[in-house]
Amino acid sequence: MKQLTKREKVQKLAIEKGSCLCSSPSFPFKCPCNVFRKTYKCHCAGDDTGMTQEEWAEDNLSIK
């Protein structure tokens, strides 16, 4: 069992916790709404927390 990269951990947990599809081709898996901005913004995001993918992951998924 190979060690997951941080991105893979984010992807796995985002899919489990996610509720909408992201609009970025580089982040094409489910993530919770209203957390990613710019290229990581979700289709159904209403407000913008201004967090990056990594910041959200560290705050919400305990991934360092």
Secondary structure, 3 states (H helix, E strand, C coil): CCCCCHHHHHHHHHHHHCCEEECCCCCCCEECCCCECHHHCECCCCCCCCECHHHHHHHHCCCC
